């Protein structure tokens, strides 16, 4: 009997140990995260080592892949080489329309004067109509491109300018050579144009007041989120902690960002103040993402934006409001808030 009890006990211990090991093995060895080199919460989280806190301590390595825009991130999603990515909401719509099997889980920031249309200081361009016949560069299929198209459309000159598709680094180089007359881009390339003889004619903040809302958002592969929902919540926790650093102490956040991006703290702060940073609670309010039960206004914004992109021929179809409600998923933010409430 003693031998039998000993055997049962050893068997139970082995099963428990095996189960624990299996649980550990179920976690991925690494996570691939596509980022933009912009002054946002993700940059703060990377510089402050917050991803180590939420992932490395679980034995998961975080790989950060820098993309110039969401176009490259979507190519990576299509190939299955990344799990998360930051991009403008325009490219998130394109990802959704092209069935890349992703979902929108976070709004990094609502864009204001962090992106703008820059003209040359010595050019006599004082209104949008003065751009007729000019060469204007912007990264196509981006938030800047979307706002620029609407600016030109409102002025009725969309077919009277020459639009050039360039990456942000290419825009800076073309500006220096004098190859372009104007450009719609975002920080930090925006700041380089201004420092090199440019001035802002109109910004995304001006268009925000007219109802044209653009934002940088985070997407996750549904293959990843369905397998590791708790890790997606950890990703939200990480960004939320970084976001709070800025909301609680903007100057400290600017110092952190300046180290990562190689710019001055003053420049970093100016750039960060050029967008609207939301708390988790604001993010899932009716103004933005809403809740899993009651979708928010951002769903309609995405639908309206999608309709515009479709009318311009940039996407093959425009999903319905109901489809956008499924694409924009506040579940992980809700779970992140619930965890804090339980502590």
C-alpha positions, 0 to 999 in steps of 0.5 A: 500500500505504501508503495502504491501511494508513493507511486501515485504521489510521484505520478501526480507530481510528474503530471503537475510538472509536465503541465507547468512545463507545457504551459511555459512551452505554449508561450512564444519564444519571441514576438515581432513588433513593427514600429514607427520611429515617432514620438509615441507611447511605444517609443517610451515603452522601448526606451524605458524597458517596459517590454522587458517587464511585460514580456522578457520576464516571461521568457519572451524576446521582443523584436522591434522592426522599424518601418517607414510607414504602414505600407511596409508593415502590411507587407509584413503582416501579409507574409506572417512575419510580424505579430503587432504593428503601428501604422496610420489608420489609413493603412489599417483600413487597407489591411482590413480590406485586403483580408490580412486577418488583423484587428485594431486594438489601440490608438497611439495618438490622434494626429494634430499638427504633428503632420502638416503641409509644408511649403517653401518660405520664399515661395509666394504660396499663401493659400491652398489655391496657390499650389496649382502647378506645384509638385507635392510629395507625400507617402501614398496610402498614409494619413498624410496622403488622406488629409492632403487629398481632402485638402486639395478636393475641398479647394477643387484643385486635386487634378491641378497639382503633381502628387509624388509618392515618396517615403519620409527620408526621400521627401527630406532628400528631395526637399534639400535638392529642390526637387519638390515645392511642397510636402505633407509629412509627419514628425520628425521629417516634418521638422527637418523640412521646416528647419530647411526653409519650410513653413506650415501652410495647413496641418492635420489639426486644422483638418481635425476641426473639420471632422477629418480624424486621423490617428496612429493605431496598433494592429495585432494578427488575429492568429496571434491574438486568438492563441495568446489573448493574455499576451495581447492584454500585456501589450496593452498594459505596456503601452498604457504604462508608457502612455501614463508617463507622458500624461503624468509628466510630459517633460520626463516623457520628452527626455525619454523620447529624445534619447531614443530618437536622437532629438532634443527634449524640447523638440520631442515635447513639441512633437508630442504635444502635436497630437492627442494622447488618450487614456484607456478609458477615453479610448473606449469611450463613445467618442472613440473605440467604444466598448465590445457592446457599444461601438464608438464614433471611431467606427463611423470615422473609419467607415467614412474614411474607407468610403473616401478611399474607395471613391478614390480607387485606393481600395477594392471595396468599403466594409460596412459599419458592422464589419468595422465594429468587428475590426475595431476590438476594445476587448483587450483594453477592457481587460487591461482596465479590469486587471487594474481595478482588481489590484 
